[in-house]
Amino acid sequence: MVIEYMRARRVEVYCMQETWLGGSGVYCNKGYTIIYANEDGVCRGGVGIVLSPAATRAWDATGR
């Protein structure tokens, strides 16, 4: 849903709170990079950032 929203509205970076994902990580979906962070073993709260492919390239250019 978030990626489709970003595509439709040409959003480059989308920030989220209360992701409810445990732990931390980075993964890609449909060319978009999802970065999330939370305490280990906790599945409430948490934050996340979704980067468009263009924003991901910019992030890569700076060395991540």
N, C-alpha and C positions, 0 to 999 in steps of 0.2 A: 504494500500500500504506500509506504513512504517513498519508494523509488518511483512509482508511477506518479505520485504527487510532484516529486522533484522534476521529473521529465516534463510533465504537462505545464509546469510553471517556470521552467528553466532555472531552478534553484541549484546553486553550486555546492552549498554546505548546509546541512540540516542538523541542528543540535536537539538532543532529546534528554529528558530527565525521567526518573522512575522507569527504567527499562526492564526491571525485574529479571535481568540476566545475571547469573552467578559468575564470579571470576572476571578476568579481563582477557581481551583478545582483539585480533584484527582479522577480518576475512572479507572476501569479495563476493558480490552477487550482482549479476547482470552488468558487470563493469564498474559498479559502485563499490567503494570501500567503506566497510562498517567497522568502527572502532568503538569498543565498549569497555567500561571499567566499573568494577564493584569489588567489594571485599570477597575473598575466597569463602565459599560455603554459604554465602548470603544470597538469597534470591528475592530481595526486595530493594527498592531504591536503585542506585546505579545511574550512570550517565552514558550517553552514546553520541557519536558524531558520524554522519553519513556524508561521504565525499563523492561528488560527481566524477566521471572519468577525467574531466579537465582539472578539477581540484586535486585528484589523485596524482596526475602527471606533475602538477606544481609541487606537491608534497614530495614526490620522488626526486624532483630536481634539487630539492633542498637537503636530501639525504634522509628523509623520513625522520 
